[in-house]
Amino acid sequence: MYAIIKNGGKQYKVQEGDFINLDKLGASPKEKITLTEVLAVNDGELKIGTPFVEGAKVELEVVAEGKDKKVIIYKKRRRKDSKLKKGFRREYTRVKVTGISA
């Protein structure tokens, strides 16, 4: 059984027991979270929502919060002696999928 969920403008395919990094939720470890923005659920037969599947939810448990690797943004305009270098580290919340219900 798997589900496709939406969080932070991104879509994730999840199964029970999976670990995924979501955008920072500001939750403490061991906290339970329920996502109701389920786009599709497959439990033998595929159910697709318009846009979300009614009554479907995904149970998550927060494992930790952290920061990803640094991403470098570099822009250069040729022949203009103009360049820009910036970087950032995305903050995330690592969660474990504990249950999917349709």
N, CA, C and O atoms as CSV, one atom per row, in Angstrom:
chain,resi,resn,atom,element,x,y,z
A,1,MET,N,N,0.845,-1.177,0.000
A,1,MET,CA,C,0.000,0.000,0.000
A,1,MET,C,C,0.883,1.230,0.000
A,1,MET,O,O,1.836,1.319,0.773
A,2,TYR,N,N,0.564,2.180,-0.870
A,2,TYR,CA,C,1.310,3.431,-0.892
A,2,TYR,C,C,0.356,4.593,-1.082
A,2,TYR,O,O,-0.799,4.406,-1.466
A,3,ALA,N,N,0.846,5.794,-0.812
A,3,ALA,CA,C,0.053,7.007,-0.976
A,3,ALA,C,C,0.949,8.096,-1.552
A,3,ALA,O,O,2.166,8.082,-1.369
A,4,ILE,N,N,0.331,9.027,-2.243
A,4,ILE,CA,C,1.033,10.205,-2.743
A,4,ILE,C,C,0.487,11.394,-1.973
A,4,ILE,O,O,-0.704,11.700,-2.040
A,5,ILE,N,N,1.381,12.068,-1.232
A,5,ILE,CA,C,0.963,13.184,-0.385
A,5,ILE,C,C,1.553,14.485,-0.892
A,5,ILE,O,O,2.515,14.495,-1.661
A,6,LYS,N,N,0.957,15.585,-0.447
A,6,LYS,CA,C,1.430,16.918,-0.815
A,6,LYS,C,C,1.827,17.645,0.458
A,6,LYS,O,O,1.080,17.662,1.436
A,7,ASN,N,N,3.022,18.252,0.437
A,7,ASN,CA,C,3.486,19.033,1.577
A,7,ASN,C,C,4.475,20.073,1.087
A,7,ASN,O,O,5.457,19.730,0.429
A,8,GLY,N,N,4.232,21.330,1.397
A,8,GLY,CA,C,5.158,22.396,1.039
A,8,GLY,C,C,5.319,22.589,-0.460
A,8,GLY,O,O,6.399,22.963,-0.917
A,9,GLY,N,N,4.269,22.343,-1.237
A,9,GLY,CA,C,4.337,22.519,-2.679
A,9,GLY,C,C,5.028,21.385,-3.410
A,9,GLY,O,O,5.242,21.465,-4.620
A,10,LYS,N,N,5.383,20.321,-2.684
A,10,LYS,CA,C,6.032,19.165,-3.296
A,10,LYS,C,C,5.170,17.922,-3.068
A,10,LYS,O,O,4.348,17.885,-2.152
A,11,GLN,N,N,5.366,16.911,-3.908
A,11,GLN,CA,C,4.628,15.670,-3.777
A,11,GLN,C,C,5.593,14.535,-3.440
A,11,GLN,O,O,6.704,14.477,-3.968
A,12,TYR,N,N,5.160,13.636,-2.558
A,12,TYR,CA,C,5.993,12.530,-2.108
A,12,TYR,C,C,5.207,11.231,-2.209
A,12,TYR,O,O,4.029,11.185,-1.856
A,13,LYS,N,N,5.861,10.169,-2.692
A,13,LYS,CA,C,5.263,8.835,-2.686
A,13,LYS,C,C,5.776,8.131,-1.438
A,13,LYS,O,O,6.984,7.965,-1.268
A,14,VAL,N,N,4.855,7.712,-0.555
A,14,VAL,CA,C,5.255,7.133,0.730
A,14,VAL,C,C,4.599,5.778,0.948
A,14,VAL,O,O,3.503,5.508,0.457
A,15,GLN,N,N,5.302,4.931,1.701
A,15,GLN,CA,C,4.784,3.645,2.164
A,15,GLN,C,C,5.002,3.585,3.669
A,15,GLN,O,O,5.766,4.378,4.220
A,16,GLU,N,N,4.345,2.661,4.326
A,16,GLU,CA,C,4.527,2.522,5.760
A,16,GLU,C,C,5.966,2.144,6.075
A,16,GLU,O,O,6.527,1.244,5.451
A,17,GLY,N,N,6.567,2.835,7.050
A,17,GLY,CA,C,7.941,2.562,7.442
A,17,GLY,C,C,8.962,3.457,6.745
A,17,GLY,O,O,10.140,3.423,7.102
A,18,ASP,N,N,8.547,4.259,5.760
A,18,ASP,CA,C,9.465,5.151,5.042
A,18,ASP,C,C,9.870,6.336,5.913
A,18,ASP,O,O,9.102,6.789,6.763
A,19,PHE,N,N,11.085,6.830,5.690
A,19,PHE,CA,C,11.558,8.063,6.295
A,19,PHE,C,C,11.656,9.105,5.187
A,19,PHE,O,O,12.247,8.842,4.140
A,20,ILE,N,N,11.080,10.290,5.410
A,20,ILE,CA,C,11.167,11.364,4.410
A,20,ILE,C,C,11.500,12.678,5.106
A,20,ILE,O,O,11.229,12.854,6.294
A,21,ASN,N,N,12.094,13.602,4.343
A,21,ASN,CA,C,12.413,14.937,4.837
A,21,ASN,C,C,11.390,15.921,4.284
A,21,ASN,O,O,11.345,16.164,3.078
A,22,LEU,N,N,10.562,16.490,5.173
A,22,LEU,CA,C,9.586,17.494,4.790
A,22,LEU,C,C,10.125,18.869,5.151
A,22,LEU,O,O,11.077,18.984,5.923
A,23,ASP,N,N,9.519,19.914,4.593
A,23,ASP,CA,C,9.888,21.263,4.996
A,23,ASP,C,C,9.654,21.412,6.497
A,23,ASP,O,O,8.803,20.731,7.069
A,24,LYS,N,N,10.413,22.306,7.130
A,24,LYS,CA,C,10.385,22.420,8.585
A,24,LYS,C,C,8.963,22.648,9.099
A,24,LYS,O,O,8.267,23.561,8.655
A,25,LEU,N,N,8.543,21.797,10.048
A,25,LEU,CA,C,7.200,21.859,10.610
A,25,LEU,C,C,7.187,22.483,12.003
A,25,LEU,O,O,6.130,22.887,12.489
A,26,GLY,N,N,8.339,22.566,12.644
A,26,GLY,CA,C,8.402,23.138,13.985
A,26,GLY,C,C,7.803,22.217,15.040
A,26,GLY,O,O,7.221,22.687,16.018
A,27,ALA,N,N,7.943,20.917,14.847
A,27,ALA,CA,C,7.408,19.934,15.789
A,27,ALA,C,C,8.549,19.291,16.570
A,27,ALA,O,O,9.684,19.219,16.098
A,28,SER,N,N,8.224,18.828,17.768
A,28,SER,CA,C,9.252,18.199,18.597
A,28,SER,C,C,9.333,16.706,18.282
A,28,SER,O,O,8.368,16.134,17.775
A,29,PRO,N,N,10.469,16.065,18.575
A,29,PRO,CA,C,10.604,14.630,18.314
A,29,PRO,C,C,9.542,13.804,19.042
A,29,PRO,O,O,9.077,14.181,20.118
A,30,LYS,N,N,9.164,12.672,18.439
A,30,LYS,CA,C,8.146,11.735,18.931
A,30,LYS,C,C,6.721,12.276,18.800
A,30,LYS,O,O,5.769,11.605,19.197
A,31,GLU,N,N,6.566,13.488,18.244
A,31,GLU,CA,C,5.224,14.058,18.073
A,31,GLU,C,C,4.534,13.411,16.877
A,31,GLU,O,O,5.177,13.116,15.869
A,32,LYS,N,N,3.231,13.191,16.988
A,32,LYS,CA,C,2.444,12.578,15.916
A,32,LYS,C,C,1.815,13.682,15.055
A,32,LYS,O,O,1.310,14.676,15.578
A,33,ILE,N,N,1.851,13.494,13.729
A,33,ILE,CA,C,1.283,14.448,12.779
A,33,ILE,C,C,0.387,13.677,11.815
A,33,ILE,O,O,0.714,12.562,11.408
A,34,THR,N,N,-0.741,14.278,11.453
A,34,THR,CA,C,-1.645,13.662,10.488
A,34,THR,C,C,-1.753,14.571,9.272
A,34,THR,O,O,-2.091,15.748,9.400
A,35,LEU,N,N,-1.466,14.026,8.090
A,35,LEU,CA,C,-1.620,14.771,6.842
A,35,LEU,C,C,-2.885,14.306,6.141
A,35,LEU,O,O,-3.094,13.107,5.953
A,36,THR,N,N,-3.736,15.264,5.751
A,36,THR,CA,C,-4.971,14.920,5.052
A,36,THR,C,C,-4.904,15.295,3.579
A,36,THR,O,O,-5.835,15.004,2.828
A,37,GLU,N,N,-3.821,15.936,3.154
A,37,GLU,CA,C,-3.655,16.293,1.743
A,37,GLU,C,C,-3.086,15.094,0.987
A,37,GLU,O,O,-1.918,15.089,0.598
A,38,VAL,N,N,-3.923,14.085,0.787
A,38,VAL,CA,C,-3.536,12.846,0.105
A,38,VAL,C,C,-4.079,12.914,-1.316
A,38,VAL,O,O,-5.291,12.998,-1.519
A,39,LEU,N,N,-3.182,12.878,-2.300
A,39,LEU,CA,C,-3.583,12.998,-3.697
A,39,LEU,C,C,-4.037,11.677,-4.291
A,39,LEU,O,O,-4.935,11.657,-5.132
A,40,ALA,N,N,-3.427,10.560,-3.864
A,40,ALA,CA,C,-3.787,9.241,-4.374
A,40,ALA,C,C,-3.424,8.177,-3.341
A,40,ALA,O,O,-2.474,8.332,-2.574
A,41,VAL,N,N,-4.204,7.090,-3.339
A,41,VAL,CA,C,-3.954,5.965,-2.452
A,41,VAL,C,C,-4.095,4.686,-3.265
A,41,VAL,O,O,-5.041,4.538,-4.038
A,42,ASN,N,N,-3.142,3.752,-3.087
A,42,ASN,CA,C,-3.226,2.463,-3.756
A,42,ASN,C,C,-3.204,1.373,-2.688
A,42,ASN,O,O,-2.184,1.144,-2.039
A,43,ASP,N,N,-4.348,0.705,-2.516
A,43,ASP,CA,C,-4.442,-0.426,-1.583
A,43,ASP,C,C,-5.054,-1.615,-2.319
A,43,ASP,O,O,-6.055,-2.190,-1.891
A,44,GLY,N,N,-4.428,-1.961,-3.431
A,44,GLY,CA,C,-4.969,-2.999,-4.298
A,44,GLY,C,C,-5.667,-2.383,-5.501
A,44,GLY,O,O,-5.554,-2.872,-6.625
A,45,GLU,N,N,-6.395,-1.294,-5.241
A,45,GLU,CA,C,-6.985,-0.522,-6.336
A,45,GLU,C,C,-6.617,0.945,-6.132
A,45,GLU,O,O,-6.572,1.424,-4.999
A,46,LEU,N,N,-6.357,1.648,-7.212
A,46,LEU,CA,C,-5.883,3.035,-7.146
A,46,LEU,C,C,-7.062,3.983,-6.999
A,46,LEU,O,O,-7.999,3.960,-7.798
A,47,LYS,N,N,-7.002,4.825,-5.956
A,47,LYS,CA,C,-8.009,5.869,-5.750
A,47,LYS,C,C,-7.326,7.212,-5.954
A,47,LYS,O,O,-6.364,7.538,-5.261
A,48,ILE,N,N,-7.825,7.985,-6.905
A,48,ILE,CA,C,-7.246,9.291,-7.212
A,48,ILE,C,C,-8.231,10.366,-6.784
A,48,ILE,O,O,-9.421,10.283,-7.087
A,49,GLY,N,N,-7.731,11.377,-6.076
A,49,GLY,CA,C,-8.590,12.443,-5.582
A,49,GLY,C,C,-8.755,13.573,-6.581
A,49,GLY,O,O,-8.019,13.670,-7.563
A,50,THR,N,N,-9.737,14.428,-6.312
A,50,THR,CA,C,-9.981,15.602,-7.152
A,50,THR,C,C,-10.113,16.835,-6.270
A,50,THR,O,O,-11.261,17.226,-6.061
A,51,PRO,N,N,-9.140,17.478,-5.743
A,51,PRO,CA,C,-7.723,17.145,-5.807
A,51,PRO,C,C,-7.270,16.169,-4.719
A,51,PRO,O,O,-6.216,15.549,-4.864
A,52,PHE,N,N,-8.043,16.013,-3.625
A,52,PHE,CA,C,-7.623,15.136,-2.535
A,52,PHE,C,C,-8.618,13.984,-2.370
A,52,PHE,O,O,-9.802,14.126,-2.676
A,53,VAL,N,N,-8.124,12.850,-1.886
A,53,VAL,CA,C,-8.966,11.686,-1.634
A,53,VAL,C,C,-9.718,11.921,-0.325
A,53,VAL,O,O,-9.106,12.193,0.708
A,54,GLU,N,N,-11.049,11.815,-0.372
A,54,GLU,CA,C,-11.860,12.056,0.826
A,54,GLU,C,C,-11.651,10.940,1.850
A,54,GLU,O,O,-11.661,9.757,1.511
A,55,GLY,N,N,-11.462,11.338,3.103
A,55,GLY,CA,C,-11.318,10.372,4.184
A,55,GLY,C,C,-9.946,9.723,4.295
A,55,GLY,O,O,-9.706,8.950,5.222
A,56,ALA,N,N,-9.048,10.020,3.374
A,56,ALA,CA,C,-7.709,9.425,3.421
A,56,ALA,C,C,-6.795,10.286,4.288
A,56,ALA,O,O,-6.880,11.514,4.284
A,57,LYS,N,N,-5.928,9.615,5.025
A,57,LYS,CA,C,-4.954,10.351,5.838
A,57,LYS,C,C,-3.704,9.516,6.015
A,57,LYS,O,O,-3.729,8.289,5.919
A,58,VAL,N,N,-2.603,10.215,6.277
A,58,VAL,CA,C,-1.312,9.568,6.493
A,58,VAL,C,C,-0.808,9.998,7.868
A,58,VAL,O,O,-0.724,11.190,8.165
A,59,GLU,N,N,-0.477,9.022,8.697
A,59,GLU,CA,C,0.026,9.272,10.048
A,59,GLU,C,C,1.555,9.323,10.005
A,59,GLU,O,O,2.196,8.437,9.440
A,60,LEU,N,N,2.128,10.359,10.602
A,60,LEU,CA,C,3.582,10.549,10.628
A,60,LEU,C,C,4.053,10.715,12.061
A,60,LEU,O,O,3.315,11.193,12.923
A,61,GLU,N,N,5.306,10.309,12.303
A,61,GLU,CA,C,5.942,10.526,13.600
A,61,GLU,C,C,7.245,11.277,13.366
A,61,GLU,O,O,8.074,10.851,12.562
A,62,VAL,N,N,7.427,12.390,14.064
A,62,VAL,CA,C,8.621,13.218,13.896
A,62,VAL,C,C,9.817,12.502,14.507
A,62,VAL,O,O,9.763,12.045,15.649
A,63,VAL,N,N,10.915,12.407,13.727
A,63,VAL,CA,C,12.138,11.773,14.200
A,63,VAL,C,C,13.130,12.834,14.666
A,63,VAL,O,O,13.670,12.747,15.769
A,64,ALA,N,N,13.367,13.844,13.812
A,64,ALA,CA,C,14.345,14.890,14.151
A,64,ALA,C,C,14.152,16.087,13.225
A,64,ALA,O,O,13.411,16.021,12.244
A,65,GLU,N,N,14.829,17.173,13.557
A,65,GLU,CA,C,14.893,18.338,12.688
A,65,GLU,C,C,16.352,18.612,12.385
A,65,GLU,O,O,17.224,18.309,13.199
A,66,GLY,N,N,16.627,19.183,11.221
A,66,GLY,CA,C,18.010,19.453,10.868
A,66,GLY,C,C,18.125,20.353,9.661
A,66,GLY,O,O,17.150,20.962,9.221
A,67,LYS,N,N,19.353,20.427,9.125
A,67,LYS,CA,C,19.637,21.229,7.942
A,67,LYS,C,C,20.275,20.362,6.875
A,67,LYS,O,O,21.096,19.496,7.176
A,68,ASP,N,N,19.892,20.601,5.610
A,68,ASP,CA,C,20.478,19.893,4.475
A,68,ASP,C,C,21.869,20.421,4.167
A,68,ASP,O,O,22.361,21.330,4.834
A,69,LYS,N,N,22.501,19.840,3.145
A,69,LYS,CA,C,23.776,20.344,2.660
A,69,LYS,C,C,23.582,21.733,2.072
A,69,LYS,O,O,22.479,22.098,1.666
A,70,LYS,N,N,24.666,22.507,2.027
A,70,LYS,CA,C,24.586,23.855,1.482
A,70,LYS,C,C,24.369,23.812,-0.023
A,70,LYS,O,O,25.001,23.027,-0.730
A,71,VAL,N,N,23.470,24.665,-0.508
A,71,VAL,CA,C,23.206,24.822,-1.936
A,71,VAL,C,C,23.788,26.159,-2.354
A,71,VAL,O,O,23.489,27.186,-1.744
A,72,ILE,N,N,24.623,26.156,-3.396
A,72,ILE,CA,C,25.260,27.379,-3.879
A,72,ILE,C,C,24.492,27.905,-5.086
A,72,ILE,O,O,24.213,27.165,-6.029
A,73,ILE,N,N,24.154,29.193,-5.047
A,73,ILE,CA,C,23.521,29.860,-6.176
A,73,ILE,C,C,24.561,30.805,-6.768
A,73,ILE,O,O,25.058,31.697,-6.079
A,74,TYR,N,N,24.886,30.612,-8.032
A,74,TYR,CA,C,25.904,31.423,-8.684
A,74,TYR,C,C,25.335,31.966,-9.988
A,74,TYR,O,O,24.934,31.197,-10.861
A,75,LYS,N,N,25.300,33.278,-10.120
A,75,LYS,CA,C,24.803,33.908,-11.334
A,75,LYS,C,C,25.924,34.746,-11.936
A,75,LYS,O,O,26.627,35.459,-11.220
A,76,LYS,N,N,26.087,34.658,-13.251
A,76,LYS,CA,C,27.126,35.429,-13.934
A,76,LYS,C,C,26.563,35.942,-15.249
A,76,LYS,O,O,25.940,35.199,-16.008
A,77,ARG,N,N,26.793,37.221,-15.504
A,77,ARG,CA,C,26.375,37.816,-16.766
A,77,ARG,C,C,27.624,38.024,-17.611
A,77,ARG,O,O,28.543,38.732,-17.200
A,78,ARG,N,N,27.660,37.419,-18.772
A,78,ARG,CA,C,28.881,37.457,-19.583
A,78,ARG,C,C,29.177,38.870,-20.081
A,78,ARG,O,O,28.283,39.638,-20.437
A,79,ARG,N,N,30.442,39.167,-20.087
A,79,ARG,CA,C,30.988,40.439,-20.571
A,79,ARG,C,C,30.485,41.655,-19.787
A,79,ARG,O,O,30.616,42.778,-20.274
A,80,LYS,N,N,29.933,41.476,-18.627
A,80,LYS,CA,C,29.419,42.619,-17.854
A,80,LYS,C,C,30.189,42.801,-16.547
A,80,LYS,O,O,29.945,43.763,-15.818
A,81,ASP,N,N,31.115,41.891,-16.242
A,81,ASP,CA,C,31.846,41.919,-14.981
A,81,ASP,C,C,30.857,41.939,-13.812
A,81,ASP,O,O,31.050,42.655,-12.830
A,82,SER,N,N,29.800,41.142,-13.938
A,82,SER,CA,C,28.779,41.086,-12.915
A,82,SER,C,C,28.568,39.635,-12.506
A,82,SER,O,O,28.265,38.785,-13.344
A,83,LYS,N,N,28.726,39.357,-11.236
A,83,LYS,CA,C,28.483,38.011,-10.744
A,83,LYS,C,C,27.947,38.075,-9.321
A,83,LYS,O,O,28.166,39.046,-8.597
A,84,LEU,N,N,27.238,37.017,-8.940
A,84,LEU,CA,C,26.601,36.959,-7.644
A,84,LEU,C,C,26.719,35.534,-7.119
A,84,LEU,O,O,26.390,34.580,-7.824
A,85,LYS,N,N,27.184,35.389,-5.894
A,85,LYS,CA,C,27.308,34.068,-5.284
A,85,LYS,C,C,26.614,34.101,-3.926
A,85,LYS,O,O,26.976,34.877,-3.042
A,86,LYS,N,N,25.606,33.238,-3.783
A,86,LYS,CA,C,24.881,33.123,-2.520
A,86,LYS,C,C,24.722,31.647,-2.193
A,86,LYS,O,O,24.902,30.793,-3.061
A,87,GLY,N,N,24.393,31.352,-0.967
A,87,GLY,CA,C,24.149,29.979,-0.571
A,87,GLY,C,C,23.152,29.923,0.565
A,87,GLY,O,O,22.937,30.911,1.267
A,88,PHE,N,N,22.536,28.744,0.744
A,88,PHE,CA,C,21.613,28.562,1.852
A,88,PHE,C,C,21.548,27.086,2.208
A,88,PHE,O,O,21.923,26.224,1.413
A,89,ARG,N,N,21.069,26.808,3.410
A,89,ARG,CA,C,20.852,25.432,3.859
A,89,ARG,C,C,19.382,25.300,4.224
A,89,ARG,O,O,18.884,26.002,5.104
A,90,ARG,N,N,18.686,24.388,3.536
A,90,ARG,CA,C,17.260,24.177,3.762
A,90,ARG,C,C,17.056,23.457,5.086
A,90,ARG,O,O,17.718,22.457,5.366
A,91,GLU,N,N,16.135,23.969,5.901
A,91,GLU,CA,C,15.795,23.304,7.153
A,91,GLU,C,C,14.685,22.303,6.880
A,91,GLU,O,O,13.756,22.577,6.119
A,92,TYR,N,N,14.793,21.131,7.514
A,92,TYR,CA,C,13.814,20.084,7.258
A,92,TYR,C,C,13.400,19.410,8.564
A,92,TYR,O,O,14.060,19.543,9.595
A,93,THR,N,N,12.287,18.684,8.486
A,93,THR,CA,C,11.832,17.831,9.569
A,93,THR,C,C,11.814,16.403,9.042
A,93,THR,O,O,11.117,16.111,8.070
A,94,ARG,N,N,12.564,15.519,9.666
A,94,ARG,CA,C,12.614,14.112,9.246
A,94,ARG,C,C,11.473,13.375,9.951
A,94,ARG,O,O,11.352,13.412,11.176
A,95,VAL,N,N,10.637,12.705,9.148
A,95,VAL,CA,C,9.483,12.005,9.709
A,95,VAL,C,C,9.461,10.553,9.247
A,95,VAL,O,O,10.027,10.209,8.209
A,96,LYS,N,N,8.798,9.710,10.033
A,96,LYS,CA,C,8.592,8.310,9.672
A,96,LYS,C,C,7.103,8.091,9.458
A,96,LYS,O,O,6.280,8.530,10.262
A,97,VAL,N,N,6.761,7.407,8.365
A,97,VAL,CA,C,5.358,7.118,8.062
A,97,VAL,C,C,4.943,5.919,8.905
A,97,VAL,O,O,5.507,4.833,8.772
A,98,THR,N,N,3.945,6.124,9.780
A,98,THR,CA,C,3.516,5.044,10.667
A,98,THR,C,C,2.217,4.391,10.210
A,98,THR,O,O,1.931,3.257,10.595
A,99,GLY,N,N,1.427,5.086,9.396
A,99,GLY,CA,C,0.180,4.472,8.945
A,99,GLY,C,C,-0.459,5.224,7.794
A,99,GLY,O,O,-0.350,6.446,7.691
A,100,ILE,N,N,-1.134,4.469,6.921
A,100,ILE,CA,C,-1.880,5.041,5.801
A,100,ILE,C,C,-3.281,4.455,5.861
A,100,ILE,O,O,-3.454,3.237,5.910
A,101,SER,N,N,-4.285,5.337,5.856
A,101,SER,CA,C,-5.667,4.844,5.847
A,101,SER,C,C,-6.424,5.530,4.721
A,101,SER,O,O,-6.257,6.726,4.478
A,102,ALA,N,N,-7.267,4.750,4.031
A,102,ALA,CA,C,-8.011,5.302,2.910
A,102,ALA,C,C,-9.422,5.545,3.353
A,102,ALA,O,O,-10.244,6.014,2.565
